[in-house]
Structure formats: structure tokens, C-alpha cells
Amino acid sequence: MTISAETYNAGTFVGRVWRPDIQGPAIVVVRDGDLFDITSKDVATTRDLLELQDPAAYAKAHKGVRLGSLDEVFALSVESEGTASQLRLLAPCDLQAVKACGVTFARSMIERVIEEKAAGNPALALKIRERIMPIIGNSLRDLKAGSPEAAKVKAALIEEGVWSQYLEVGIGPDAEVFSKAQVLSSVGWGASVGLHPISSWNNPEPEIVLAVNSKGRVQGATLGNDVNLRDVEGRSALLLGKAKDNNASSSIGPFIRLFDATYSIDDVRNADLELMVQGRDGYVLRGSSTMKEISRDPLDLVTQTTGRHHQYPDGFMLFMGTLFAPVEDRDTPGQGFTHKIGDVVTISNPQLGALTNTVRLSTECPEWTFGVAALMRNLAARGLL
């Protein structure tokens, strides 16, 4: 699934592609349904682009070199995954750290509590959900994280014996911010996303991802799939790294929509996301997530990530969490949803486009081999450093 060219013509969209003729990545901008390479010595990476005072103005003004139409590049991205011989889309970020916020929505926060109480066993989830929903559900509606009211709810939940570390970061003063993926390891549109082979209870997480520069300024937004292993994290929160950071477990794209006169942080605050999972067996799951129900403002999440306490000289991409938490049974009653190999996951938003990936085991996805050293050598060989 792709979004029409009209969507991408409505704003300033930038991204990255693999160019086989230079055996390396290039920065591209979408214009009239085509992709143009706007890489230069001054802006050799998307990190450099986002450091500009007005990156959208640069993207619009730089003539660039036409590489092909959107439809052509989308098609090639599916055909050429993991190869260096064809043009294909990459994740739109490069040197930025990839961070993520967890438990930022009350509904998905409850599911995290259930995972913890079930110790990663999906068979126990339904019974636990039925027991704690009447206690927790109404208490969290319209509750502002870190507020005096939230402190009172915390005291009441402790009294009820259902307090959890997930509720602490969900309604307490401090947000959960963790490292989702390594620099340059995220995959883009059309690539496979990876599940660690040890997981048997997992799901996609449709999210908006902010593009933030080294000064903590949000310069744009894109879509992301924060692939989640519910059983692994449910066994222990200390397994978060194993649950979240695996080969091809971070998908971002297809493009960053830069902030300009047509798109701003308020559009992010009001964004609705749609999710569709299509299985090889004909199974279809549809879901949604809305930023209108987030418990913390996006700019508060940025402030909690960076500041005097923590700097990011190359900026960062920030997953902001999801409202989506699938509970309907896929096969066995009481087991809920989990992925099957070959599922096609599409996350879409009318203003950001659509991000599509196919689910595989992380051990079967192409290995990540093009790291920072390879990028620096490639840019140097092209005279861009």
C-alpha cells in the first residue's frame, strides 16, 4: 500500500535512498511525484539537514538530481531488499540516535500492566484484564501525568494492590525514554521487520516519530513501527533491550515531513494513525491510535529526552508511544493477537503517508552491515566530507 502523490505534494517530504551507482545513501526530497537527490557537501546527511535553521527552505530551493518516480522507487524497494544493486528507500534518519517513549497512553499502559502481571504468558492475560480493568480503567481517564491528581490515583492504586512500574512511568512525573535502536540500524518502507525467534507473543506498535536536532528543536515528523515482544518484556522489564532492539525491529518512514507553513507540531498533536495487518492466511486486523489521547505533550517528551541532563550532538528520532494494544484473539481463544511470519503491516496517516513492512524473524531479515564507519568512508570517497 502506498499513498497517492498528492499527499506528498502537499508538504515538504525528505528521506534517504540507497543509490547503487555510488554504493551509498543519498538525501532525497519529493517533488511532483518524483524523488530528487539533494545531497551536497553542506548537507551530506539528514542530520546536517535538520541542523539548518529552515530545512524545508533548503529542500525546496536545492534543485537536485531526479532519481525516479515515487511509484518506481516504492516498487524497487520491495524487490531489492538487502541488496546493493538497486535503488531503494532507506529509513529517513542516519546519524540520529533512535529513542522511544513507552507507556504514554492510558489504554496501552493498562496492557503493559497486564503483561507484567501475566509474566509474559498470553493465556493469563484475559483473566487479569477482567480483574484489573474495573480498578484501573476509570481511574486513568483524562488523567494528566505528573499532576497532583495523578499522585492521588497512585496512592489509591497502591492501596488496591495493583500498583506497577508501568503505572509509575505512565502517570508519574518522569516519562519512560529508552534507546530503541542503534544509529543507522532502522529499516525503511518496504523492508522486512524482525521478531526475535524466542518470542511467541508480539505485536506492531504504530507511532509518530519526531525528528529532533541537536538543539532539541523538533524539525518534522514521520511514521514508525516500534516492533514489540510482549512476552519478553512481560517476563521482566529488565529485558526491555532484548524486547525492543533486534535486527530490523525499528522501522521508520517513508519520509520525514518537515515543519513549514503546511505542517506543525499542532498537526502532530491532533494526528490519527491507522494500522492494518494482513496475514498470508487472509487474516486482517485493523486498528488505530490517536495522539489526542496521549498522556504527555510531545514537546514535554522531547524535554524529558534532551536538555542539560543529556545532549545529542547529532539529534535524535523519538518514537512517542502508541494507543494501540491488540487484545482480540487471532487463533486460540484467550491467547489474544500475535504476529505470524509474512504479515504485512501498514501504518498510515493522511498527512504523513504510509509505512509498509513485512514481518519475518530477525534472524531471517538481511543483516545490518552498513554502520557509521561505512557511511563516513562512503561520504569521504564521494568528496562530501
C-alpha positions as CSV (number, residue, x, y, z in Angstrom):
1,M,0.0,0.0,0.0
2,T,1.2,3.5,-0.9
3,I,-0.3,6.9,-0.5
4,S,-1.1,9.0,-3.6
5,A,1.5,11.5,-4.8
6,E,-1.0,14.3,-3.8
7,T,-0.3,13.5,-0.2
8,Y,3.4,14.0,-0.6
9,N,3.0,17.1,-2.8
10,A,1.1,18.8,0.0
11,G,4.1,19.4,2.2
12,T,7.9,19.1,2.3
13,F,9.0,15.4,2.5
14,V,12.6,14.3,2.7
15,G,14.1,10.9,3.1
16,R,17.0,8.7,2.2
17,V,17.6,6.2,-0.6
18,W,20.3,3.7,-1.4
19,R,21.9,4.6,-4.7
20,P,23.7,1.6,-6.4
21,D,25.8,3.9,-8.6
22,I,27.5,5.4,-5.6
23,Q,27.1,2.4,-3.3
24,G,25.8,4.6,-0.6
25,P,22.9,6.7,0.7
26,A,21.5,9.9,-0.7
27,I,19.1,12.5,0.8
28,V,16.0,13.0,-1.3
29,V,13.0,15.3,-1.5
30,V,9.6,14.6,-3.0
31,R,8.6,16.9,-5.8
32,D,5.5,16.4,-8.1
33,G,5.6,12.6,-7.5
34,D,9.3,12.3,-8.2
35,L,12.4,11.9,-6.0
36,F,15.3,14.2,-6.3
37,D,18.7,13.7,-4.7
38,I,19.6,16.9,-2.8
39,T,22.8,15.7,-1.1
40,S,25.5,18.3,-1.0
41,K,28.8,18.9,0.8
42,D,27.0,21.2,3.2
43,V,24.1,18.7,3.7
44,A,25.6,15.3,3.3
45,T,23.3,13.6,5.9
46,T,19.7,14.2,7.2
47,R,21.4,15.0,10.4
48,D,23.0,18.0,8.6
49,L,19.7,18.9,7.0
50,L,17.9,19.0,10.4
51,E,20.6,21.3,11.9
52,L,19.7,24.0,9.4
53,Q,17.5,26.9,10.7
54,D,15.0,26.2,7.9
55,P,15.5,22.7,6.5
56,A,12.3,23.0,4.5
57,A,13.5,26.1,2.6
58,Y,16.8,24.2,1.7
59,A,14.9,21.2,0.5
60,K,12.6,23.3,-1.7
61,A,15.4,25.5,-3.1
62,H,18.0,22.9,-3.9
63,K,17.5,21.7,-7.5
64,G,18.9,18.2,-7.0
65,V,19.0,15.3,-9.5
66,R,15.9,13.3,-10.4
67,L,16.2,9.6,-9.4
68,G,12.8,8.3,-10.4
69,S,9.1,8.5,-9.6
70,L,7.7,7.6,-6.2
71,D,5.9,4.5,-7.7
72,E,9.2,3.3,-9.3
73,V,11.1,3.7,-6.1
74,F,8.4,2.0,-4.0
75,A,8.4,-0.9,-6.3
76,L,12.2,-1.2,-6.3
77,S,12.2,-1.0,-2.5
78,V,10.2,-4.3,-2.3
79,E,12.2,-6.1,-5.0
80,S,15.7,-5.1,-3.8
81,E,15.6,-5.6,0.0
82,G,19.1,-6.1,1.4
83,T,20.8,-5.7,-1.9
84,A,23.2,-3.0,-3.0
85,S,22.4,-3.3,-6.7
86,Q,19.1,-1.4,-6.9
87,L,17.6,1.9,-5.9
88,R,15.6,1.5,-2.7
89,L,14.1,3.5,0.2
90,L,16.0,3.6,3.5
91,A,14.9,4.9,6.9
92,P,14.9,8.7,6.6
93,C,17.3,9.2,9.5
94,D,21.0,8.5,9.6
95,L,23.3,9.7,12.4
96,Q,20.5,10.5,14.8
97,A,20.0,8.4,18.0
98,V,16.8,6.4,17.9
99,K,14.9,6.9,21.2
100,A,11.4,5.8,22.2
101,C,8.9,6.7,24.9
102,G,6.8,4.0,26.4
103,V,3.5,3.9,28.3
104,T,2.4,7.3,27.1
105,F,-1.3,6.3,26.6
106,A,-3.6,5.1,29.3
107,R,-5.2,2.2,27.3
108,S,-1.8,0.7,26.3
109,M,-0.5,1.4,29.8
110,I,-3.1,-1.0,31.1
111,E,-1.9,-3.6,28.7
112,R,1.7,-3.2,30.0
113,V,0.4,-3.8,33.5
114,I,-1.3,-6.9,32.3
115,E,1.9,-8.2,30.6
116,E,3.7,-7.7,33.8
117,K,1.1,-9.4,35.9
118,A,0.9,-12.3,33.4
119,A,4.7,-12.6,33.4
120,G,4.6,-12.8,29.6
121,N,2.1,-15.6,29.4
122,P,-0.7,-14.6,27.0
123,A,-3.0,-17.4,28.3
124,L,-3.3,-15.5,31.7
125,A,-3.9,-12.1,30.1
126,L,-7.6,-12.3,29.7
127,K,-8.3,-13.2,33.3
128,I,-6.0,-10.5,34.6
129,R,-7.6,-7.9,32.2
130,E,-11.0,-8.7,33.6
131,R,-9.9,-8.3,37.1
132,I,-7.9,-5.1,36.9
133,M,-9.8,-3.1,34.3
134,P,-12.6,-2.1,36.7
135,I,-9.9,-0.9,39.2
136,I,-7.6,0.9,36.8
137,G,-9.5,1.9,33.7
138,N,-11.8,4.6,35.1
139,S,-9.0,6.0,37.3
140,L,-6.8,6.9,34.4
141,R,-9.3,8.5,32.1
142,D,-8.3,12.1,31.3
143,L,-5.5,12.0,33.9
144,K,-2.5,14.3,33.3
145,A,0.7,12.6,34.0
146,G,2.7,14.0,36.9
147,S,-0.3,16.1,38.2
148,P,-1.4,16.2,41.9
149,E,-4.5,14.2,40.8
150,A,-2.2,11.5,39.4
151,A,-0.4,11.4,42.7
152,K,-3.7,10.7,44.5
153,V,-4.6,8.0,42.0
154,K,-1.2,6.4,42.6
155,A,-1.9,6.3,46.3
156,A,-5.3,4.7,45.7
157,L,-3.9,2.0,43.4
158,I,-1.1,1.1,45.8
159,E,-3.9,0.7,48.4
160,E,-5.7,-1.6,46.0
161,G,-2.6,-3.7,45.4
162,V,-2.4,-3.1,41.7
163,W,0.5,-0.6,41.5
164,S,3.0,-1.3,38.8
165,Q,6.3,0.1,37.4
166,Y,4.3,0.8,34.2
167,L,1.8,3.0,36.1
168,E,4.8,4.8,37.6
169,V,6.1,6.0,34.2
170,G,2.6,6.3,32.8
171,I,1.1,8.8,35.3
172,G,4.2,9.7,37.4
173,P,6.3,12.8,36.8
174,D,9.0,11.0,34.8
175,A,8.4,9.6,31.3
176,E,9.9,6.3,30.1
177,V,12.5,7.1,27.5
178,F,14.7,4.3,26.2
179,S,17.1,3.6,23.3
180,K,15.1,1.8,20.7
181,A,17.7,1.1,18.1
182,Q,21.3,1.7,17.1
183,V,22.4,4.5,14.8
184,L,21.7,3.6,11.2
185,S,20.1,0.3,12.1
186,S,16.4,1.3,11.4
187,V,14.8,0.0,8.3
188,G,12.5,1.9,5.9
189,W,9.5,1.4,3.7
190,G,9.2,-2.0,2.0
191,A,11.8,-3.7,4.2
192,S,11.2,-6.7,6.5
193,V,10.7,-6.0,10.2
194,G,12.2,-8.6,12.6
195,L,10.9,-10.6,15.5
196,H,13.4,-12.3,17.8
197,P,12.9,-16.1,17.4
198,I,12.3,-16.6,21.2
199,S,9.0,-14.5,21.1
200,S,5.6,-16.1,20.7
201,W,3.5,-13.1,21.8
202,N,4.2,-9.9,19.9
203,N,2.6,-7.0,18.0
204,P,3.2,-3.9,15.9
205,E,3.2,-0.5,17.5
206,P,2.0,2.3,15.2
207,E,3.6,5.6,16.3
208,I,4.5,9.1,15.2
209,V,8.3,9.7,15.3
210,L,9.6,13.2,15.9
211,A,12.8,14.3,14.1
212,V,14.7,16.4,16.6
213,N,18.0,18.3,16.0
214,S,21.0,18.7,18.4
215,K,19.4,21.9,19.9
216,G,16.3,19.9,20.9
217,R,14.2,21.6,18.2
218,V,11.6,19.4,16.5
219,Q,12.0,19.8,12.7
220,G,9.5,17.4,11.5
221,A,7.7,14.0,11.9
222,T,7.3,10.7,10.3
223,L,5.8,7.2,11.0
224,G,7.3,4.3,12.9
225,N,6.7,0.7,13.9
226,D,8.2,0.1,17.3
227,V,8.0,-3.7,17.0
228,N,7.2,-5.1,20.4
229,L,7.7,-8.5,22.0
230,R,5.1,-8.7,24.7
231,D,6.2,-11.9,26.3
232,V,9.8,-10.9,26.6
233,E,9.2,-7.6,28.3
234,G,6.3,-9.1,30.3
235,R,8.8,-11.6,31.9
236,S,10.9,-8.7,33.2
237,A,11.1,-5.0,32.4
238,L,14.9,-5.6,32.6
239,L,14.6,-7.4,29.3
240,L,13.4,-4.3,27.6
241,G,16.6,-4.1,25.4
242,K,16.0,-7.7,24.2
243,A,12.4,-7.0,23.6
244,K,13.0,-3.8,21.6
245,D,16.4,-3.7,19.9
246,N,16.9,-6.6,17.5
247,N,17.8,-6.9,13.8
248,A,15.2,-4.9,11.8
249,S,13.0,-4.3,14.8
250,S,12.8,-0.5,14.2
251,S,11.0,0.7,11.1
252,I,10.8,4.5,10.3
253,G,9.5,6.3,7.2
254,P,8.8,6.5,4.5
255,F,9.7,10.2,4.7
256,I,10.1,13.0,7.3
257,R,7.6,15.7,6.8
258,L,9.4,18.9,7.7
259,F,7.7,21.6,9.6
260,D,6.7,24.5,7.4
261,A,3.7,26.6,6.6
262,T,1.7,23.5,5.9
263,Y,2.6,21.3,8.9
264,S,3.5,21.9,12.5
265,I,3.6,20.3,16.0
266,D,-0.1,21.0,16.4
267,D,-0.7,18.7,13.4
268,V,1.2,16.0,15.4
269,R,-0.8,16.6,18.5
270,N,-4.0,16.0,16.5
271,A,-2.9,13.2,14.3
272,D,-4.8,9.9,13.9
273,L,-3.0,6.8,12.8
274,E,-4.5,3.7,11.1
275,L,-3.0,0.3,11.3
276,M,-3.7,-2.7,9.0
277,V,-2.1,-6.2,9.4
278,Q,-2.7,-8.6,6.5
279,G,-1.8,-12.2,7.0
280,R,-0.9,-14.8,4.4
281,D,-3.9,-16.8,5.6
282,G,-6.3,-14.0,4.7
283,Y,-6.4,-12.6,8.3
284,V,-6.9,-8.9,8.6
285,L,-6.5,-6.8,11.7
286,R,-7.4,-3.1,11.7
287,G,-6.6,-0.7,14.5
288,S,-6.0,2.9,15.2
289,S,-4.2,5.3,17.5
290,T,-4.8,8.9,18.1
291,M,-2.3,11.5,19.5
292,K,-5.3,13.3,21.0
293,E,-5.3,10.8,23.9
294,I,-1.6,10.9,24.7
295,S,-0.9,11.5,28.4
296,R,2.1,13.8,27.9
297,D,2.5,16.6,25.4
298,P,5.0,15.7,22.6
299,L,7.3,18.7,23.5
300,D,7.3,17.5,27.1
301,L,8.6,14.1,25.9
302,V,11.3,15.9,23.9
303,T,12.3,18.0,27.0
304,Q,12.5,14.8,29.1
305,T,14.8,13.3,26.5
306,T,17.3,16.1,25.9
307,G,18.5,19.1,27.8
308,R,21.3,20.0,30.2
309,H,21.0,16.5,31.6
310,H,21.6,14.8,28.2
311,Q,22.8,16.1,24.9
312,Y,22.5,14.6,21.4
313,P,25.1,16.3,19.1
314,D,23.6,14.5,16.0
315,G,20.0,14.9,17.1
316,F,17.5,12.0,17.6
317,M,14.4,10.4,16.4
318,L,11.8,10.0,19.1
319,F,9.0,7.4,19.0
320,M,6.2,8.8,21.1
321,G,4.3,5.7,22.1
322,T,1.0,4.2,20.9
323,L,-2.6,3.9,22.0
324,F,-2.9,0.6,20.0
325,A,-2.8,-2.6,22.0
326,P,-4.4,-5.6,20.2
327,V,-6.4,-7.9,22.5
328,E,-8.7,-9.8,20.1
329,D,-7.9,-13.4,19.6
330,R,-6.3,-14.4,16.3
331,D,-6.4,-18.2,16.7
332,T,-6.7,-19.7,20.1
333,P,-9.5,-18.3,22.4
334,G,-7.9,-16.3,25.3
335,Q,-4.5,-16.0,23.6
336,G,-5.1,-12.6,22.0
337,F,-3.2,-11.3,19.0
338,T,0.3,-12.2,17.9
339,H,2.1,-11.9,14.6
340,K,2.7,-14.6,12.1
341,I,5.6,-14.7,9.7
342,G,4.6,-13.0,6.4
343,D,2.2,-10.5,8.0
344,V,2.2,-7.2,6.0
345,V,1.9,-4.2,8.4
346,T,0.8,-0.8,7.1
347,I,0.8,2.3,9.3
348,S,-0.8,5.3,7.7
349,N,-1.8,8.9,8.4
350,P,-3.3,11.3,5.8
351,Q,-0.5,13.9,6.4
352,L,2.5,11.6,6.7
353,G,1.7,8.9,4.2
354,A,2.1,5.2,4.8
355,L,4.8,2.9,6.2
356,T,4.6,-0.7,5.0
357,N,6.7,-3.7,6.1
358,T,6.6,-7.5,6.1
359,V,7.1,-9.4,9.3
360,R,9.9,-12.0,9.5
361,L,12.2,-13.4,12.1
362,S,15.1,-11.1,12.9
363,T,17.4,-14.0,12.1
364,E,16.0,-14.1,8.6
365,C,16.0,-10.4,7.8
366,P,19.0,-9.0,5.9
367,E,21.9,-8.4,8.3
368,W,22.7,-4.8,9.2
369,T,26.2,-4.2,7.9
370,F,26.3,-0.5,6.8
371,G,27.2,1.3,10.0
372,V,28.8,4.7,10.9
373,A,32.3,3.8,9.7
374,A,30.9,2.6,6.3
375,L,28.9,5.8,6.0
376,M,31.9,8.0,6.7
377,R,34.1,6.2,4.3
378,N,31.4,6.4,1.6
379,L,30.9,10.1,2.1
380,A,34.6,10.7,2.1
381,A,35.1,8.8,-1.2
382,R,32.3,11.0,-2.7
383,G,34.1,14.2,-1.6
384,L,31.3,15.1,0.8
385,L,33.4,15.3,4.0
